[in-house]
Amino acid sequence: MAKSIDRNLNLSGLGTASGGEYRSVNIDGVGKVEGDLSCENFRVNGVATIRGSIRAAHLEVKGKMSAEGGIHAPDIQLDGDVSVYGRMTADEIHVEGLLKLRGDCEAEQFTSRGGFTINGMLNADRIDIQLYGRCRVKEIGGENIEIKKSERSLWSKLFQWLIPVFDPHLTTGLIEGDDIQLEGTKAAIVRGSRIFIGPGCIIDRAEYRTELIVHPDAKVNHRIKG
């Protein structure tokens, strides 16, 4: 029989707690947790520092959080400024804001509406990225990959002028998938079956099996069918 965890961790205002196993973890305000966390539901509304890893069924952050270990949760919702010093694994990851990830990112569905830096690989069956800021990742792999520039408002154009991080583009070494649609992307290699390279792209080498379409406002140095 599985062990039942009855205790909850609730930090409101300014507080510090120890890691461990909980049913739910709620941080409202400014909170720090010393050690690894395991829970069903993890929620931050404010500023949180986790000195360890997080394992949860559902994880939601609204605000700012840093985690010194990795994060494993089937459902991850990030809205704000999040730094993770390990790897992140999930069924579904949704990012709004800024994500800084030191390790790999693995999911079935990865959605981004902001900017990110992933020092490792981004691997997901479905990748949907709208570029609201600068995005950088070592490599991207998936089945369906779509990277598009966002429809920017007057406010975002102002932010781009004030803060260069809001200049929307993605930089990576390799993009590999089946169906690939790109805008605003700089990559050394793009490899796939059907590839559309849209405006604002600079690609050194495009390797395709079935179809390659290149927009007039894109640059591709080498086109190879194989």
Backbone torsions as a table, in degrees:
resi	resn	phi	psi	omega
1	MET	NA	135.2	-179.4
2	ALA	-69.4	144.4	179.3
3	LYS	-73.4	134.7	179.0
4	SER	-96.5	129.0	178.8
5	ILE	-103.6	120.1	-175.6
6	ASP	-100.6	-21.7	-172.4
7	ARG	-83.9	147.9	177.0
8	ASN	-114.3	157.4	174.5
9	LEU	-118.6	116.1	179.6
10	ASN	-124.8	117.7	176.4
11	LEU	-114.8	120.2	-178.9
12	SER	-125.7	134.2	-176.7
13	GLY	84.1	-115.5	178.6
14	LEU	-124.1	120.2	-176.4
15	GLY	-159.7	162.5	179.0
16	THR	-134.4	142.7	179.9
17	ALA	-145.5	166.9	177.6
18	SER	-90.4	153.1	175.3
19	GLY	-70.7	-176.8	-179.6
20	GLY	141.7	-161.6	-179.7
21	GLU	-103.6	129.6	-179.2
22	TYR	-137.8	159.9	171.6
23	ARG	-73.7	-48.4	178.2
24	SER	-142.5	150.7	176.5
25	VAL	-125.7	122.1	179.7
26	ASN	-127.5	123.6	178.5
27	ILE	-120.3	112.0	176.7
28	ASP	-117.1	112.9	-176.7
29	GLY	114.1	-129.7	180.0
30	VAL	-122.6	115.8	-176.3
31	GLY	-135.4	150.8	178.1
32	LYS	-131.1	135.2	177.6
33	VAL	-121.3	125.2	-178.5
34	GLU	-96.3	103.1	177.1
35	GLY	118.0	175.7	-179.4
36	ASP	-70.7	150.4	178.6
37	LEU	-121.9	140.3	172.2
38	SER	-134.8	124.6	-176.1
39	CYS	-158.9	172.2	174.7
40	GLU	-82.4	-49.4	-177.9
41	ASN	-125.2	131.4	178.4
42	PHE	-125.2	124.5	-176.8
43	ARG	-138.5	134.2	175.8
44	VAL	-124.2	131.2	172.2
45	ASN	-132.0	84.6	-174.9
46	GLY	146.7	-127.8	-178.0
47	VAL	-128.9	127.6	-177.5
48	ALA	-134.8	141.7	173.1
49	THR	-123.2	119.8	-179.6
50	ILE	-112.4	112.5	-179.4
51	ARG	-91.0	64.5	-178.7
52	GLY	168.0	-165.6	179.8
53	SER	-97.5	165.8	-179.8
54	ILE	-128.8	130.1	173.0
55	ARG	-127.3	120.6	-175.7
56	ALA	-148.9	165.0	173.4
57	ALA	-82.7	-36.0	177.9
58	HIS	-139.7	132.1	-179.3
59	LEU	-129.6	128.0	-178.6
60	GLU	-136.7	128.8	178.6
61	VAL	-126.0	126.5	171.1
62	LYS	-125.9	102.9	-176.1
63	GLY	135.5	-129.2	-176.9
64	LYS	-132.2	135.0	179.5
65	MET	-148.2	142.9	169.1
66	SER	-125.4	135.5	178.5
67	ALA	-124.7	124.7	-175.3
68	GLU	-80.1	-11.4	174.1
69	GLY	-115.6	-165.1	178.9
70	GLY	-85.0	174.5	177.7
71	ILE	-128.4	128.8	173.4
72	HIS	-128.0	116.4	178.1
73	ALA	-158.1	133.1	179.0
74	PRO	-56.3	-36.3	-177.6
75	ASP	-123.5	116.1	-179.1
76	ILE	-123.5	122.1	179.4
77	GLN	-122.3	114.8	-176.2
78	LEU	-119.3	123.1	-179.6
79	ASP	-134.9	96.5	-178.1
80	GLY	144.9	-138.6	-178.0
81	ASP	-120.1	109.4	-172.6
82	VAL	-126.1	130.4	176.5
83	SER	-120.0	130.1	-179.2
84	VAL	-129.1	125.7	-174.0
85	TYR	-100.0	25.7	175.6
86	GLY	-141.7	-145.5	177.6
87	ARG	-107.1	159.7	-178.6
88	MET	-125.5	127.0	178.6
89	THR	-130.2	140.9	-177.7
90	ALA	-165.2	168.9	166.5
91	ASP	-79.4	-45.8	-178.2
92	GLU	-134.7	131.0	177.1
93	ILE	-125.9	127.1	177.5
94	HIS	-124.7	123.4	-176.5
95	VAL	-118.0	126.3	168.3
96	GLU	-129.3	120.8	-175.9
97	GLY	115.8	-136.8	-176.0
98	LEU	-123.7	129.9	176.7
99	LEU	-121.7	129.5	173.5
100	LYS	-120.3	114.5	-173.8
101	LEU	-125.1	123.3	-177.5
102	ARG	-79.1	-31.6	-176.4
103	GLY	-103.1	-157.1	179.3
104	ASP	-80.5	160.4	175.6
105	CYS	-126.4	120.5	-177.8
106	GLU	-128.1	131.7	-179.4
107	ALA	-159.3	168.7	169.5
108	GLU	-83.6	-38.8	179.3
109	GLN	-130.7	125.3	176.1
110	PHE	-123.5	122.0	-179.9
111	THR	-125.1	133.0	179.5
112	SER	-133.4	133.9	174.9
113	ARG	-130.4	60.3	-176.6
114	GLY	-176.4	-133.2	177.0
115	GLY	-136.8	156.1	-179.5
116	PHE	-155.8	157.2	169.6
117	THR	-128.7	117.0	179.2
118	ILE	-119.6	111.6	-176.5
119	ASN	-72.4	-21.2	178.6
120	GLY	-102.5	-145.3	-178.3
121	MET	-97.5	146.6	169.4
122	LEU	-106.5	116.0	-176.0
123	ASN	-130.2	117.4	179.2
124	ALA	-155.0	151.4	177.4
125	ASP	-62.6	-45.1	-178.3
126	ARG	-123.7	122.5	-179.9
127	ILE	-121.8	121.8	-178.0
128	ASP	-128.7	106.0	-175.5
129	ILE	-121.7	122.8	168.7
130	GLN	-107.8	127.2	-171.0
131	LEU	-86.2	102.9	172.4
132	TYR	-101.6	-9.9	-179.6
133	GLY	-159.5	-172.7	179.8
134	ARG	-72.5	135.0	178.2
135	CYS	-126.8	135.1	179.3
136	ARG	-139.3	132.1	-179.7
137	VAL	-149.6	147.0	-177.2
138	LYS	-64.0	-54.1	179.9
139	GLU	-147.6	153.4	177.4
140	ILE	-126.1	131.9	176.3
141	GLY	-137.3	139.0	179.0
142	GLY	-178.6	-177.6	176.8
143	GLU	-90.0	-56.3	179.1
144	ASN	-114.9	117.7	-175.2
145	ILE	-124.3	122.4	178.4
146	GLU	-130.6	119.6	178.4
147	ILE	-124.3	115.8	-175.0
148	LYS	-131.9	150.4	172.1
149	LYS	-74.2	142.3	-179.2
150	SER	-76.5	159.5	171.5
151	GLU	-82.6	100.5	-169.8
152	ARG	-82.1	142.8	176.2
153	SER	-91.2	176.5	176.9
154	LEU	-59.8	-37.4	-179.7
155	TRP	-64.6	-43.1	-178.0
156	SER	-68.7	-33.5	175.7
157	LYS	-64.8	-37.2	177.1
158	LEU	-66.0	-43.6	178.2
159	PHE	-60.8	-38.7	-179.5
160	GLN	-62.1	-36.6	179.6
161	TRP	-72.7	-38.1	-177.2
162	LEU	-78.9	-42.2	-173.4
163	ILE	-128.6	110.3	-175.2
164	PRO	-58.9	-21.7	-180.0
165	VAL	-59.4	-20.2	-179.8
166	PHE	-84.2	0.4	174.1
167	ASP	-70.6	111.6	-168.5
168	PRO	-83.0	109.9	170.3
169	HIS	-159.7	162.9	-179.9
170	LEU	-122.8	137.6	179.0
171	THR	-123.9	131.6	179.6
172	THR	-156.1	163.8	178.0
173	GLY	-85.5	-36.8	-174.3
174	LEU	-146.5	135.8	169.3
175	ILE	-124.2	121.8	-178.4
176	GLU	-133.9	127.1	-179.7
177	GLY	-168.2	-168.1	177.0
178	ASP	-93.3	-66.4	177.2
179	ASP	-104.6	120.3	-174.4
180	ILE	-128.1	126.5	174.8
181	GLN	-127.0	124.8	-172.8
182	LEU	-127.6	144.7	166.6
183	GLU	-141.6	150.4	173.6
184	GLY	54.6	37.6	-173.3
185	THR	-121.5	135.6	172.6
186	LYS	-115.4	120.4	-176.0
187	ALA	-144.4	148.1	175.6
188	ALA	-73.8	-45.1	-177.4
189	ILE	-136.3	133.6	169.1
190	VAL	-121.5	122.7	-174.3
191	ARG	-130.6	126.0	179.9
192	GLY	-173.5	-174.8	178.7
193	SER	-85.3	-60.6	177.8
194	ARG	-115.6	122.1	-173.8
195	ILE	-128.1	128.9	169.8
196	PHE	-116.9	120.5	179.5
197	ILE	-108.4	108.9	-170.8
198	GLY	-93.7	-169.2	-175.4
199	PRO	-62.8	144.7	177.0
200	GLY	82.5	7.3	-178.6
201	CYS	-94.5	143.3	171.8
202	ILE	-128.3	108.4	-174.9
203	ILE	-121.8	129.6	178.6
204	ASP	-76.6	-44.2	-173.7
205	ARG	-142.1	122.9	177.1
206	ALA	-113.4	119.2	179.8
207	GLU	-113.0	118.1	-174.6
208	TYR	-131.3	152.5	179.9
209	ARG	-101.4	-38.8	-173.2
210	THR	-113.9	-51.4	-172.3
211	GLU	-150.1	140.2	174.2
212	LEU	-135.6	121.6	176.6
213	ILE	-119.6	128.8	-178.5
214	VAL	-120.9	124.2	178.6
215	HIS	-68.7	148.0	178.4
216	PRO	-58.7	-26.5	179.9
217	ASP	-91.9	17.1	176.4
218	ALA	-115.6	158.7	178.9
219	LYS	-124.7	126.4	176.6
220	VAL	-130.2	119.1	-176.3
221	ASN	-76.3	-40.0	-177.0
222	HIS	-134.2	129.2	178.6
223	ARG	-118.9	119.6	-172.6
224	ILE	-129.7	123.8	175.4
225	LYS	-102.1	130.7	-177.6
226	GLY	-154.0	NA	NA
